[in-house]
C-alpha cells in the first residue's frame, strides 16, 4: 500500500483563511453579543469544519490493484486494470473531483467514466500505475 498526498494550492487555501478570519472578525466587531450568545458562531464554524475536513482528509492510495481516493465525503475505488488513459497537467472543471489544486490528472476508466485527482507528484503516481497496468495511455 502506497499513499500519495494531495496538492494543496490555490482556492482552497484562501477559503480556509477566509473561514477562519470571518468568525474572528465578527467576534471582535460585536463582542457583547457573542459573549452573551456564543451559539451564534455555529453557522459560521460549520463551513470551517467542512473545509478543514476536506483539507486534511484528501489523499490517494494504491492498494490491492485499486486506486483509492478520499476527499471529505467523496470516497471511492478504481480498479487499476480498468484505467484506459491518464491526461496529465489538465484540470477538469466538472464531474467527480476529489482534489484541491489545478494541473492534476484526469483518469479515464471503464467505458465513459473519468475522475480528476491532484497528487503532489503526478509523475510518481503515474509510474506506479504503469507498473500495475502498462496498457495505460498517457496524454498531455
C-alpha positions as CSV (number, residue, x, y, z in Angstrom):
1,X,0.0,0.0,0.0
2,X,1.4,3.4,-1.0
3,X,-0.2,6.7,-0.1
4,X,0.1,9.9,-2.1
5,X,-0.6,13.3,-0.6
6,X,-2.8,15.8,-2.3
7,X,-1.6,19.1,-3.8
8,X,-2.9,22.0,-1.6
9,X,-2.7,25.1,-3.8
10,X,-4.9,27.9,-4.9
11,X,-8.5,28.5,-3.9
12,X,-8.7,26.0,-1.0
13,X,-6.0,28.0,0.9
14,X,-8.0,31.3,0.5
15,X,-11.2,29.6,1.5
16,X,-9.6,28.2,4.7
17,X,-8.1,31.6,5.6
18,X,-11.4,33.3,5.0
19,X,-13.5,30.9,7.0
20,X,-11.1,31.3,9.9
21,X,-10.9,35.1,9.8
22,X,-14.6,35.8,9.3
23,X,-15.8,34.4,12.7
24,X,-12.8,36.1,14.5
25,X,-13.5,39.5,12.8
26,X,-17.3,39.3,13.6
27,X,-16.4,38.4,17.2
28,X,-14.2,41.4,17.7
29,X,-16.8,43.7,16.0
30,X,-19.5,42.8,18.4
31,X,-18.0,41.0,21.5
32,X,-21.0,41.5,23.8
33,X,-23.5,39.7,21.5
34,X,-21.2,36.7,21.1
35,X,-20.3,36.5,24.8
36,X,-24.0,36.5,25.7
37,X,-25.0,34.1,23.0
38,X,-21.9,32.1,21.8
39,X,-24.2,29.7,19.7
40,X,-24.5,32.5,17.1
41,X,-21.0,31.5,15.9
42,X,-22.1,27.9,15.0
43,X,-23.4,28.8,11.5
44,X,-20.0,30.4,10.8
45,X,-18.0,27.5,12.2
46,X,-19.7,24.7,10.2
47,X,-18.3,25.7,6.8
48,X,-14.9,25.9,8.5
49,X,-15.3,22.3,9.8
50,X,-16.1,21.1,6.3
51,X,-13.2,22.9,4.6
52,X,-10.7,21.7,7.3
53,X,-12.1,18.1,6.8
54,X,-11.5,18.3,3.1
55,X,-8.1,20.0,3.5
56,X,-6.6,17.3,5.8
57,X,-8.5,14.3,4.5
58,X,-7.7,14.4,0.8
59,X,-5.3,11.6,-0.2
60,X,-4.8,8.9,-2.8
61,X,-3.7,5.3,-2.3
62,X,-2.7,2.3,-4.3
63,X,-3.8,-0.9,-2.6
64,X,-4.5,-4.4,-3.9
65,X,-4.6,-3.2,-7.6
66,X,-7.0,-0.4,-6.8
67,X,-6.6,3.3,-6.8
68,X,-8.4,4.6,-3.7
69,X,-9.3,8.3,-3.5
70,X,-10.6,10.2,-0.4
71,X,-11.6,13.8,-0.1
72,X,-14.1,14.7,2.6
73,X,-17.3,12.9,1.7
74,X,-16.0,11.9,-1.7
75,X,-14.6,8.4,-1.5
76,X,-14.1,5.6,-3.9
77,X,-12.0,2.9,-5.6
78,X,-11.0,2.4,-9.2
79,X,-9.7,-0.9,-10.5
80,X,-6.3,-0.1,-12.0
81,X,-6.8,-2.8,-14.7
82,X,-9.9,-0.7,-16.0
83,X,-7.9,2.5,-16.4
84,X,-7.6,3.3,-20.1
85,X,-6.0,6.8,-20.2
86,X,-4.5,9.4,-17.9
87,X,-4.4,13.1,-19.1
88,X,-1.5,14.9,-17.4
89,X,-1.4,18.6,-16.4
90,X,-5.0,19.4,-17.3
91,X,-7.9,20.5,-15.0
92,X,-11.4,19.1,-15.1
93,X,-13.9,21.7,-14.0
94,X,-17.0,19.5,-13.6
95,X,-17.6,15.9,-12.6
96,X,-16.0,14.0,-9.7
97,X,-13.1,16.0,-8.4
98,X,-11.6,14.8,-5.1
99,X,-8.8,17.4,-5.5
100,X,-7.7,20.8,-4.2
101,X,-5.5,22.1,-7.0
102,X,-5.2,22.5,-10.7
103,X,-2.8,20.8,-13.2
104,X,-3.5,17.3,-11.9
105,X,-4.5,14.1,-13.6
106,X,-7.7,13.2,-15.4
107,X,-8.1,9.4,-15.1
108,X,-10.4,7.8,-17.7
109,X,-11.6,4.3,-16.8
110,X,-14.3,1.8,-17.7
111,X,-16.2,3.0,-20.8
112,X,-17.1,6.6,-20.1
113,X,-16.0,7.3,-16.5
114,X,-13.5,9.9,-15.6
115,X,-12.2,11.5,-12.4
116,X,-9.9,14.3,-11.6
117,X,-7.2,14.0,-8.9
118,X,-4.2,16.2,-8.0
119,X,-1.4,14.4,-6.1
120,X,1.7,16.4,-5.1
121,X,3.8,14.4,-7.5
122,X,1.9,13.4,-10.7
123,X,4.9,11.5,-12.2
124,X,5.3,9.2,-9.1
125,X,1.6,8.2,-9.2
126,X,1.7,7.6,-13.0
127,X,4.8,5.5,-12.7
128,X,3.2,3.3,-10.0
129,X,0.0,2.9,-12.0
130,X,2.0,2.0,-15.1
131,X,3.8,-0.7,-13.2
132,X,0.5,-2.4,-12.4
133,X,-1.1,-1.7,-15.8
134,X,1.4,-1.0,-18.6
135,X,-1.5,-0.6,-21.1
136,X,-2.5,2.8,-19.8
137,X,-2.2,5.6,-22.4
138,X,-0.6,8.8,-21.2
139,X,-1.8,12.0,-22.8
140,X,-0.5,15.6,-22.2
